[in-house]
Amino acid sequence: MNKRQVLIFGGSGLVGSKFLELNAGRFNISSPPASLVDITDFNQASKFIEDSGAEVIINFAAFTHVEESEKQKNDKRGLAYMLNAAGAKNVADACKILEKHLIHISTEYIFDGTKSGSPYIEEDKPNPINWYGQTKYFGEQNVLESGCSYIIVRLSMPYSAYYQQKSDIARFFLNQLREKKQIKAIINQRITPTLTDDIANALAVLVEGKASGIYHVSSINHTTPFEFAKQIVQAFNLDSSLIVSMTLGEYNQKKMAKLLKNSWLDSAKFTGEFGQGILHSVEESIKLFKEEVDGKG
């Protein structure tokens, strides 16, 4: 059986690199560096997609620095807009013309965080409250308007056991606590932090399937940053007295880009269609995270 040809943009990022690591033997993957192909240039993106011969294109490429994005607010020449919106449009338009299947990676930040009774489902109306979320929502709209064959995958707070280029919530908490440094963790924010291994495995299933539409790929239950920190303490046998609680309001006072109060996603659609065991609970993911961290020690 021939392996499916997959082209990925943004393969050096937190999630893209994990997809490459776990699926290199499953698919024939091409992953050009940004220095080789600039997706903000339609002709470059289109030519690379055509020459690759790939059946499926995964666009991980994004400007993900939320606070830095806010400094570029309403600037359509800024990198956040150029990558997240214009770049997404170029890739989607090329996929339409070349009849490729696109998996576009998006985020919970396209919502406003005001939904409190239950997590966000795929049909909930986007309403971004910061420029990062706005540019990612523009990207989603550009994919939909292109008319290409697509899946939009929204992720929530991805974290990995190891990734040198950028920190994440889990490794930040772990490293601070291991160094016996106090951390402040939010007590009133609902989140669904998601292990990148789960995301990579879920995306592999989507590559092999015939699905289309929007999917939320996240932990199957939610937590708060404060509880998440406590679970890391418990898993790694660290000092819980180092965790100090704070409110989201206190955190947001110091930030240009406001965090969502409820940034939780409901992954029931994905689990219902593709089965249990691909995505894990927060608690199960922390155990897997620890196994990987210990294995790298």
C-alpha positions as CSV (number, residue, x, y, z in Angstrom):
1,M,0.0,0.0,0.0
2,N,1.4,3.4,-1.0
3,K,1.9,5.9,1.7
4,R,-0.1,9.1,1.4
5,Q,1.9,12.1,0.2
6,V,1.6,15.0,2.7
7,L,3.1,18.5,2.4
8,I,3.2,20.6,5.6
9,F,3.9,24.2,6.0
10,G,5.2,25.2,9.5
11,G,6.9,21.9,10.2
12,S,9.4,23.5,12.6
13,G,6.7,24.8,15.0
14,L,5.6,23.2,18.3
15,V,2.8,21.1,16.7
16,G,4.2,20.7,13.2
17,S,7.4,19.3,14.5
18,K,5.5,16.7,16.7
19,F,3.5,15.7,13.7
20,L,6.7,15.1,11.7
21,E,8.3,13.2,14.6
22,L,5.3,10.8,15.1
23,N,4.2,10.3,11.5
24,A,7.4,10.3,9.4
25,G,7.0,6.5,8.9
26,R,3.2,6.7,8.3
27,F,3.2,9.2,5.4
28,N,5.6,10.5,2.8
29,I,6.0,13.9,4.2
30,S,7.6,17.0,2.6
31,S,8.3,19.9,5.0
32,P,10.0,22.9,3.5
33,P,11.5,25.5,5.8
34,A,10.1,29.0,5.6
35,S,13.4,30.1,4.0
36,L,12.5,27.9,1.0
37,V,8.9,28.8,0.5
38,D,7.1,31.9,1.7
39,I,3.3,31.3,1.9
40,T,2.7,35.0,2.0
41,D,3.7,34.9,-1.7
42,F,0.9,33.1,-3.6
43,N,3.1,32.2,-6.5
44,Q,5.7,30.6,-4.3
45,A,3.1,28.7,-2.3
46,S,1.2,27.5,-5.3
47,K,4.3,26.3,-7.2
48,F,5.6,24.4,-4.2
49,I,2.2,22.7,-3.6
50,E,2.1,21.7,-7.3
51,D,5.6,20.5,-7.5
52,S,5.3,18.5,-4.3
53,G,2.8,16.1,-5.7
54,A,1.1,15.9,-2.3
55,E,-2.5,14.9,-1.9
56,V,-2.9,16.5,1.4
57,I,-1.6,19.9,2.6
58,I,-1.4,20.7,6.3
59,N,-0.9,24.4,7.1
60,F,0.6,24.7,10.6
61,A,2.4,28.0,9.6
62,A,1.2,30.8,11.9
63,F,2.3,33.8,13.9
64,T,1.3,32.5,17.4
65,H,2.7,35.1,19.8
66,V,-0.5,36.5,21.2
67,E,1.0,39.6,22.9
68,E,3.3,40.5,20.0
69,S,0.3,40.2,17.7
70,E,-1.6,42.8,19.7
71,K,1.2,45.3,19.0
72,Q,0.3,44.9,15.3
73,K,-3.4,45.4,15.8
74,N,-5.2,46.3,12.5
75,D,-1.9,46.3,10.6
76,K,-2.5,44.1,7.5
77,R,1.2,44.4,6.7
78,G,2.2,42.9,10.0
79,L,3.5,39.4,10.3
80,A,0.5,38.2,12.3
81,Y,-1.9,39.2,9.5
82,M,0.4,38.2,6.7
83,L,0.9,34.6,8.0
84,N,-2.4,33.9,9.7
85,A,-4.8,35.5,7.2
86,A,-3.0,36.3,3.9
87,G,-0.8,33.2,4.0
88,A,-3.8,31.0,4.8
89,K,-5.7,32.5,1.9
90,N,-2.8,31.8,-0.5
91,V,-2.5,28.2,0.6
92,A,-6.3,27.6,0.4
93,D,-6.6,29.3,-3.0
94,A,-3.8,27.2,-4.4
95,C,-5.4,24.0,-3.0
96,K,-8.6,25.0,-4.8
97,I,-6.9,25.5,-8.1
98,L,-4.7,22.4,-7.8
99,E,-7.5,20.2,-6.3
100,K,-5.7,19.4,-3.1
101,H,-7.2,18.6,0.3
102,L,-6.3,21.2,2.9
103,I,-6.0,20.7,6.7
104,H,-5.8,24.2,8.2
105,I,-4.8,24.6,11.8
106,S,-6.7,27.2,13.8
107,T,-7.2,28.1,17.5
108,E,-9.7,28.6,20.3
109,Y,-8.8,32.3,20.2
110,I,-11.3,32.8,17.4
111,F,-13.9,32.8,20.3
112,D,-14.5,35.5,22.9
113,G,-14.3,33.3,26.0
114,T,-17.8,34.3,27.4
115,K,-19.4,30.9,27.0
116,S,-19.6,29.6,30.6
117,G,-22.1,26.7,30.7
118,S,-20.3,24.3,28.4
119,P,-17.2,24.2,26.2
120,Y,-17.1,25.7,22.7
121,I,-18.5,23.4,19.9
122,E,-17.7,23.7,16.2
123,E,-20.9,25.5,15.5
124,D,-20.5,28.3,18.0
125,K,-20.1,31.7,16.5
126,P,-16.6,33.1,16.5
127,N,-16.0,36.6,18.1
128,P,-12.3,37.2,18.7
129,I,-11.2,39.7,21.3
130,N,-7.6,40.2,20.4
131,W,-5.7,40.6,17.1
132,Y,-4.2,37.2,17.1
133,G,-7.6,35.6,17.3
134,Q,-8.9,38.1,14.7
135,T,-6.1,37.1,12.2
136,K,-6.8,33.4,12.8
137,Y,-10.5,34.0,12.2
138,F,-9.7,35.8,9.0
139,G,-7.7,32.8,8.0
140,E,-10.6,30.4,8.7
141,Q,-12.9,32.7,6.6
142,N,-10.4,32.7,3.8
143,V,-10.3,28.9,3.8
144,L,-14.0,28.7,3.6
145,E,-14.3,31.3,0.9
146,S,-11.7,29.6,-1.3
147,G,-14.0,26.7,-2.0
148,C,-11.2,24.2,-1.6
149,S,-11.6,20.7,0.0
150,Y,-10.8,21.4,3.6
151,I,-10.7,20.5,7.3
152,I,-10.3,23.3,9.8
153,V,-8.8,22.0,13.1
154,R,-9.0,24.2,16.1
155,L,-6.4,23.5,18.8
156,S,-6.3,24.6,22.5
157,M,-3.1,25.4,24.4
158,P,-0.8,22.7,22.9
159,Y,2.1,21.6,25.1
160,S,5.0,19.2,24.5
161,A,7.5,17.4,26.7
162,Y,10.3,18.9,24.7
163,Y,10.6,21.8,22.2
164,Q,13.5,24.2,22.4
165,Q,12.3,27.1,20.4
166,K,9.3,28.1,22.5
167,S,7.9,27.4,26.0
168,D,4.3,26.3,26.8
169,I,2.1,26.2,29.9
170,A,3.2,22.7,31.0
171,R,7.0,23.1,30.6
172,F,6.9,26.7,32.0
173,F,5.1,25.4,35.2
174,L,7.4,22.4,35.5
175,N,10.7,24.2,35.0
176,Q,9.7,27.0,37.4
177,L,8.6,24.5,40.1
178,R,11.7,22.3,39.6
179,E,13.9,25.4,40.2
180,K,11.8,26.1,43.4
181,K,10.5,29.3,41.9
182,Q,7.0,30.6,42.8
183,I,4.4,30.6,40.0
184,K,1.1,32.4,39.8
185,A,-1.7,30.4,38.2
186,I,-5.2,31.5,37.3
187,I,-8.0,30.0,39.2
188,N,-11.0,31.2,37.2
189,Q,-10.2,30.4,33.6
190,R,-11.5,27.2,32.0
191,I,-8.9,25.6,29.6
192,T,-8.3,22.4,27.7
193,P,-4.5,22.1,27.4
194,T,-3.7,19.5,24.9
195,L,-0.6,17.3,24.5
196,T,1.0,17.7,21.1
197,D,1.2,13.9,20.7
198,D,-2.6,13.7,20.8
199,I,-2.8,16.4,18.2
200,A,-0.3,14.7,15.9
201,N,-2.2,11.4,16.2
202,A,-5.6,13.0,15.6
203,L,-4.2,14.8,12.5
204,A,-2.9,11.5,11.2
205,V,-6.4,10.1,11.4
206,L,-7.8,13.1,9.6
207,V,-5.2,12.8,6.9
208,E,-6.2,9.1,6.3
209,G,-9.9,9.8,6.5
210,K,-12.3,11.3,4.1
211,A,-13.7,13.9,6.6
212,S,-14.3,17.6,5.9
213,G,-15.5,20.5,7.9
214,I,-14.4,21.9,11.3
215,Y,-13.1,19.8,14.2
216,H,-12.0,20.7,17.7
217,V,-9.0,18.7,18.8
218,S,-8.3,19.1,22.5
219,S,-8.3,17.3,25.8
220,I,-11.6,15.5,26.5
221,N,-12.1,17.4,29.7
222,H,-11.2,20.8,31.1
223,T,-9.2,22.3,34.0
224,T,-7.9,25.6,35.2
225,P,-4.3,26.8,35.1
226,F,-4.2,26.5,38.9
227,E,-5.5,22.9,38.9
228,F,-3.2,22.1,36.0
229,A,-0.2,23.3,38.0
230,K,-1.3,21.3,40.9
231,Q,-1.5,18.1,38.7
232,I,2.1,18.8,37.5
233,V,3.2,19.1,41.1
234,Q,1.6,15.8,42.0
235,A,2.9,14.0,39.0
236,F,6.5,15.2,39.5
237,N,6.4,15.2,43.3
238,L,7.2,18.9,43.6
239,D,6.3,21.6,46.2
240,S,2.7,22.7,45.9
241,S,3.3,25.7,48.2
242,L,5.1,27.4,45.3
243,I,1.8,27.7,43.4
244,V,0.0,31.0,44.2
245,S,-3.5,31.6,42.9
246,M,-4.5,34.7,40.9
247,T,-7.6,35.8,39.0
248,L,-7.8,36.2,35.2
249,G,-8.6,39.9,35.8
250,E,-5.3,40.3,37.7
251,Y,-3.4,38.6,34.9
252,N,-5.1,40.6,32.1
253,Q,-4.4,43.9,33.8
254,K,-0.7,43.5,32.8
255,K,-1.4,42.3,29.2
256,M,-2.3,44.1,26.0
257,A,-3.9,41.0,24.6
258,K,-6.6,39.8,26.9
259,L,-6.8,36.1,27.6
260,L,-10.2,34.3,27.2
261,K,-12.0,33.5,30.4
262,N,-13.3,30.3,29.0
263,S,-10.9,29.0,26.3
264,W,-12.2,25.5,26.5
265,L,-13.1,23.4,23.4
266,D,-15.4,20.4,23.1
267,S,-13.7,17.5,21.2
268,A,-16.8,15.3,21.3
269,K,-17.4,15.6,17.5
270,F,-13.9,14.2,16.7
271,T,-14.1,11.5,19.4
272,G,-17.6,10.5,18.2
273,E,-16.5,10.1,14.6
274,F,-13.0,8.6,15.1
275,G,-13.2,6.8,18.4
276,Q,-11.9,6.9,21.9
277,G,-8.3,6.7,22.9
278,I,-6.8,9.2,20.4
279,L,-7.5,12.2,22.6
280,H,-6.9,11.9,26.3
281,S,-8.1,13.6,29.5
282,V,-6.0,16.3,31.2
283,E,-5.0,13.8,33.9
284,E,-4.1,11.1,31.4
285,S,-2.1,13.6,29.3
286,I,-0.1,14.8,32.3
287,K,1.0,11.1,32.9
288,L,2.0,10.8,29.3
289,F,3.8,14.1,29.5
290,K,5.8,12.9,32.6
291,E,6.7,9.7,30.9
292,E,8.2,11.6,27.9
293,V,10.0,14.2,30.2
294,D,11.5,11.4,32.3
295,G,12.5,9.5,29.1
296,K,14.4,12.5,27.9
297,G,16.2,13.0,31.2
